[in-house]
Structures are given as C-alpha cells and as structure tokens.
C-alpha cells in the first residue's frame, strides 16, 4: 500500500505542473471485508460477497492531505531534465520490486541513496549493489545509443596513413579512449568522436586484402568490421 501511495503522490505532483490542484482530503475511514492471499511478495485482496463467511475485516484510516503537502513531499524532475525510469533498466523484476518498496523509482533516486551511503544489500535483502547497478545502467544507456558504422576508408592524419571509421554514436564516452585492433595487432587511435575514429596504420603491419578491425568504444560497445583493401 505504501508503494501505491508513493506512486499516487508523485503522479499528483506531476499533474500539478499543468493543472493547479484545488482539493484537500479530510479524514476518511473504510471498513473492508476481504479474503487475503500472500504469495511471498505481494498481498492480494478479494472482496467478500454478501453472505460469505471467514473474511477478514480491514479498517483503513487516511489522514488529511492538501495540495501543498503533495507538492512539498513529492520529487518532481526539473523541466527538460532527463529522468530514467527504473523500468528501463536491465534489472530483474524481483530486484525492481524491492527497490520500489524502498522508494527507488529512477536512476536519480539510486544516486541519492549512494550519496547518502545507504547499504542496498541490507535495504533490499538481495546481492545487488551500486557497482552492479551502475554497470546495468551503463549497458541500458549504451543500448539506446548503440554504435553504427556507416563506412571505413583510407585517409591521412598529419601526413600519416590511417583508417577512418565513420558512423554514429562511436566515441561518446570522454572518460574512455577507444581501443582498436587491426588483424590481431593493437593500433594507435589518433582521434575519436561521436562520428568518427581515426586509426594509425602501422607500417610494420600493412593492410591485407581482407582485414579484421575490432574497436572497443567503451566498456559496453565493441564493434567488429571486415575491411577489404
């Protein structure tokens, strides 16, 4: 119930950006007769029908809440700021469910917990930690912007012969310089960017008729192409 109430609060906070909230909920009390089942992860309620016996009685009491309280307690992303949902990550549903139960619904929420040095293993009761989640986040982000090779050609850079690999989403991580291998020999990367990678050709290992070029753009993107000279 706490998870669903958190979702409702965040939904109302987002809605308030476009449409001003003009309500307040006063004290509400509900008596519900239902049959409860628990599958080890979630509790499900089936409302008792008239005349059915053996149902449990649930008394639900909600306190007062106003639109100001919703705005003050809900986290809303800044306009134009990207917000990666937890559902977009390559994480199993069981782990996602446990993270949602502790209030984590986005990558930003995970960053906040890491900054506060919260022990995820203890909080969720799983083996997942920040390093494994960071790896999955990186894989998920790279999958959305996977490298694409448009062409490979011979060129020159500063008077030296080089192999120019052109495409999209190539060298996109400024903290990770690409690594390239041509015909099983490591070659120097002269320059790189989102649209190109220039590889210095080693005079001691000239190109053959058929050449295998392998470029590691970052830990989550490795491309192999065959080039005919």
N, C-alpha and C positions, 0 to 999 in steps of 0.2 A: 504494500500500500504506500509505503514511504517513497518508493521509486516512482510510482504513478503520480503521486502528489508533486514530486520534484519536476516531472515532465510537464504537468499541467501548469505549474508556476512559470517555467521557462517559456511555454507556449504563450501564456497570457502576457508575459513581459515583452515578447517579440511583437505580439499583436498590438500592444500599446504604442509602438513606434508609429504605426499608420492610423490607428484609431484610438482616441483617448478613452481610457477606462472610466466608467462613471457608475460604479457599483460598490457595494460593501456587503459582505456576507455576515449575518449575525449568527448567534448560537443556533446550531442545528443538531438534533438528536434523532437517531434512527434505530429502530429495533428490527433486526432481520433474522428470520428463521431459515436456516440453510444447512445442507449437508456438506461437510468439508472433506476434501481429499488432499493428500500431500505426497508428491512424487519424489521428494528428496531435494527439490529445487524450488518448486512453486506450490502455493496453496490455491486450490480452486474451490469455488463456492457454487453449489447448485441450490437454487431457492426451493424451499419446501412447498409442495402443493397443498391445497386445502384438504384436511383430513389425514395427511401424512404424519406419522409419529417418529420420534427418535431424532428429530432435527435439533441442531444446536442453536441457541439464541445468542445473537451478536448485538451488542449495543454500541453504536458508533456516535461519538460526540465530536463535533467540529466547533472550534472557537471562532471568534470574529476575525475577519481579514478585510483589508481595504486595498484599493488600487495602489496607494502609496507604499504599503507593505510589500506588495508583489514586486514593484519596481526596485525597492531597496534591497531585496534579498535575492533576486534572480540575476544571473550572469548573462549579459547580452553582448554579443560581439560588436565591435565598433563598425560603423558603416564602411563598406568596402574592404574590410579586413577578412582574409580567408579563414574559414573555420572548418577544420577537418573533423568530420563525424567519426565516432568510434566504429560505426558500422562499415566504414570504407576501408578499414584496416584488415589485413590478412591474419586475423586472430580468431581462434575457435570460439563458438557461441558460448560455451561454458565460461570462458575467461571474460568475454564481453559482459555476460550477465553479472559476474562477480564484481567487475569494475563499475557497472551501472549502480549496483547496490551501495557502493561507497561514494556515489555522486560523480563518477567519471563518465562523461558523455562525449568528450572531444580530446584531441591531441593537446590542446591548451590546458585542459584540466590535468592531464598527466604531467605536463611541465610544471604546473603549480605544485603538485604533490612532490615532485622530485626536488624542487627548490626548497620545500619545507622538510625534506629528508624523511618522508613517510615511507615505512617499510612495506612495500607492496606484497611481499610474500606473506607477511603476518596479517595484513589487512584483508587479503583476498583468500588466504588459505591455499594458494597454488604455488607452483615453482616459478612463475613468471616474474621477471624483474625489469628494471628500467633499460638495461642493455639489450635484452631480447626484444622488448617493445620498440626500442629505438631502431633496431635492425628491421623489424617488421614495418615500421613507419617509413623507413628509407626505401624499402622494397616497394611499398604501396605507392609512394610518391613517384618513384622512378618508373613504375609500370604505367602510370598515367602520362608520362613524357618519355616513352621508350625511344632510344636512338634509331634513326632511319638513315640508311646510306643512299644517297642519290647518284653518286659517281666517284670513280677513282681515276686519277690521271697523273702523268709525269709532269713535274714543274720544276722551278728553281726558286730557292730562297737564299738571298745573299750570295748568289753565284754558285750555290751548291745544288746538285740534283736532289730532288726529293719526290716523295709520293704524296700527292694531295688527296685526302679523303674528304669529300664534301657531303653534307646531309643536314639533318635536323636533330636537335637535342643531343648533340655529341658531347663536347667538353663543357658540361653545365655546372660541375662542382669545382669552384675555385680552390677548394682545400685539397683536391685530389688531382694531381697532374696525371694525364693519361699515360699508360704504358703500352708499348707496341712491340710485336714480334713479327718479323718477316722471314718466312722459310726457316723457322725454328731459331732465328738469331735475333737477339734483342737489338732494337734500333733506337736512335735518339729522336725524341719528339721535339721538333723545332718550335712549333707554336700550336695552340689549340683554342677552340672557342665553341660556342653552340652550333656553328655552321660549318666548322672545318677542323681537320687535324693534319698537320704537315709533318711527314716522317723523313728524316735524313737517310739517304741511301748509302750504305757502306760500300766503298769501292772494293773492299776485300770479299764482299759477298754480293756480286751483281745479280740483277733480276734474271730469272729463268723464263722459259716460255710460259710455264704455269707457276703461279706464286700464291702462297697462302699468307694472308695478312690477318693477324689477330690483334685487336685493340681493346684494352680494358679502359673504359672511360671513367669508371668509378666502381666501388665495390658491388654495385647492383646492375652494371651494364657491361657486358662483354660481347663484342661482335667479331665474327669471322667472315672474311670475304675471299673469294678466289679471283686473282687478277692475272690476265693474260698480257704479257709484254709485247 
